[in-house]
């Protein structure tokens, strides 16, 4: 792992509390505030990603993008997978 200088996760799914771990590599987490697929809530049983951030032992930072759903992070077809007010569309993110 000496050649990895940064891990940046965009709305990652962390359904196993022990298998995913950024260890001491600098870690950056992107979270969509309107994501209806994944969320950072501590009480989420599945499809959570805040735990990855907590397991990072090196430098870490996180960004929370208000109004962004899971589908806004990629160019794939389908919905924005979002719920809530002030949703950001794919066209508005550029």
C-alpha positions as CSV (number, residue, x, y, z in Angstrom):
1,X,0.0,0.0,0.0
2,X,3.0,2.4,0.0
3,X,2.2,3.5,-3.6
4,X,-1.4,4.5,-2.8
5,X,-1.4,8.3,-2.0
6,X,-5.2,8.8,-1.6
7,X,-8.4,6.9,-1.6
8,X,-11.5,8.9,-2.7
9,X,-14.8,7.1,-2.4
10,X,-17.9,8.5,-4.1
11,X,-21.1,7.2,-2.4
12,X,-19.5,3.8,-1.6
13,X,-21.6,0.9,-0.2
14,X,-20.3,-0.5,3.0
15,X,-22.5,-3.4,4.0
16,X,-19.7,-5.3,5.9
17,X,-18.4,-3.6,9.1
18,X,-15.0,-5.3,8.8
19,X,-14.1,-6.0,5.2
20,X,-13.6,-2.4,3.9
21,X,-10.9,-0.3,5.5
22,X,-8.8,2.5,4.1
23,X,-6.3,2.0,7.0
24,X,-3.8,4.8,7.2
25,X,-4.0,6.0,3.6
26,X,-5.4,9.5,3.3
27,X,-9.1,9.1,2.8
28,X,-11.8,11.3,1.2
29,X,-15.5,10.5,1.2
30,X,-18.2,12.1,-1.1
31,X,-21.7,11.9,0.2
32,X,-24.9,13.0,-1.5
33,X,-27.3,14.6,0.9
34,X,-30.4,13.5,-1.1
35,X,-29.1,10.0,-1.9
36,X,-32.0,7.6,-1.6
37,X,-29.8,4.5,-2.1
38,X,-27.0,5.0,0.4
39,X,-26.7,7.3,3.4
40,X,-24.4,8.2,6.1
41,X,-26.8,7.7,9.0
42,X,-25.4,5.8,11.9
43,X,-28.6,3.8,12.3
44,X,-28.6,2.6,8.7
45,X,-28.3,-1.2,8.8
46,X,-27.3,-1.7,5.2
47,X,-26.0,0.6,2.4
48,X,-24.1,2.9,4.7
49,X,-20.7,4.5,4.2
50,X,-20.0,6.7,7.2
51,X,-18.3,3.7,8.8
52,X,-15.6,3.7,6.1
53,X,-14.8,7.3,7.2
54,X,-14.7,6.3,10.8
55,X,-12.3,3.3,10.1
56,X,-9.8,5.5,8.4
57,X,-6.8,6.0,10.6
58,X,-4.8,8.4,8.5
59,X,-5.8,11.9,7.4
60,X,-9.4,12.0,6.4
61,X,-12.0,14.5,5.0
62,X,-15.6,14.3,3.8
63,X,-17.8,16.4,1.6
64,X,-21.6,16.5,1.9
65,X,-23.3,17.7,-1.3
66,X,-26.8,19.0,-0.5
67,X,-29.5,17.9,-3.0
68,X,-27.3,15.3,-4.7
69,X,-28.7,11.8,-5.3
70,X,-26.8,8.6,-6.0
71,X,-27.5,8.9,-9.7
72,X,-26.0,12.4,-10.0
73,X,-22.5,10.9,-9.3
74,X,-22.4,9.0,-12.7
75,X,-23.6,9.3,-16.3
76,X,-25.6,6.1,-16.3
77,X,-29.2,6.0,-17.3
78,X,-32.1,6.0,-14.9
79,X,-33.3,8.2,-12.1
80,X,-31.2,10.3,-9.8
81,X,-32.0,8.0,-6.9
82,X,-32.8,11.0,-4.8
83,X,-35.3,12.1,-2.2
84,X,-35.9,15.5,-0.7
85,X,-35.9,19.2,-1.6
86,X,-33.4,21.2,-3.8
87,X,-32.3,18.2,-5.9
88,X,-29.4,18.7,-8.2
89,X,-29.9,17.4,-11.7
90,X,-27.1,15.8,-13.9
91,X,-27.1,18.9,-16.1
92,X,-26.6,21.2,-13.1
93,X,-23.6,19.4,-11.7
94,X,-21.2,20.5,-14.5
